[in-house]
Amino acid sequence: MPTADSFTALGAGNGFPFCPSRVDVTDAEGGGNYAWEMWSTIDGYNKDSTEDRTVAGIIESKRLAMLYIWNTYQLTGEVVVSSDSVSNVNSEDHALHGDPDADPIPLPPKSRVCLPGNGGFGDYIEIEDADGNAVYNLSIRVPLKVTAMYDGITSEEENFIGYGIAEPGKTGIYAFSDDLAGFGDYVYVEFHCTARGPESDCFSGEFCTTKRDSQYTSISMGDETLHGVGVAELSNLEAGGFPTINGSTLSATTLFLSSYSEIPVSINLTSLTAYSY
């Protein structure tokens, strides 16, 4: 892992270089028809927790959220489709600043003092066939965003329960591939603070339209553990075989159907790495 330059920053006066979005996790309208079926703070307090929220837990969630925003360097994970892949993105070589066609500008901790609203890092490639037609894409991304989570209306601070990874309604830490050849297949794995619950509309043991596995899980960053909801989802309209999805292990495998063959696809998110000082 790289060594970052030490610095002092006021940021937004709240420990972050921005004001985190607020969300009421009990809001029946906030999640559309699914209304936050699952949610978890970064320290592991979730919808199924039976104990009262503690001040110590809230403080720990802020510590971990600040660690994630300021010090995340690399995501170890990959998307593999046939012989093509994207993997192991980092904030030095794969920083995102809003223009996908611009050369990446390194995003070390010191430069995050003015972190843009869409700041983060990731990689995206699109594969074409011999005739120049798009066949499939591969993407992996780490958004440097957190959400302030409330058990009740967000205007009352006594309802505050801590911070969570990413923002509801937007992508979390994820890996994704989409079949662009017209067969409608996709597969993705995501780590987020909110999610829809698991779902399967398989109509046989072999063929499915969509499947989703959602589980409370965690991802490591060195000696630290970040909690959230792991989601693995796929759409597999025509291809045979037996796809696998696992929200707990943040992994999925499936097949894309091409005009000539079935293309193997696999995705996994493994761990995060932090800068050292």
Secondary structure, DSSP 4 states (H G I P E B T S, - for coil): -PBPPP----TTTTSSSS--EEEETT-TTTTTTS--SEEB-TTS-BTT--SPP-HHHHHHHHHHHHHHHHHEEEEEEEEEETTEEEEEEETTTSEE-S-TTSPPPP--GGGGGG--TT-EEEEEEEEE-TTS-EEEEEEEEEE--EEEEESS-TT-GGGEEEEEES-TTS--EEEEEEE-SSS--EEEEEEESEE---EE--SSSS--SEEEEEEEEEEEETTEEEEEEEEEEEE-SS--S--EEETTTTEEEEEEE-SSSEEEEEEEEEEEEE-B-
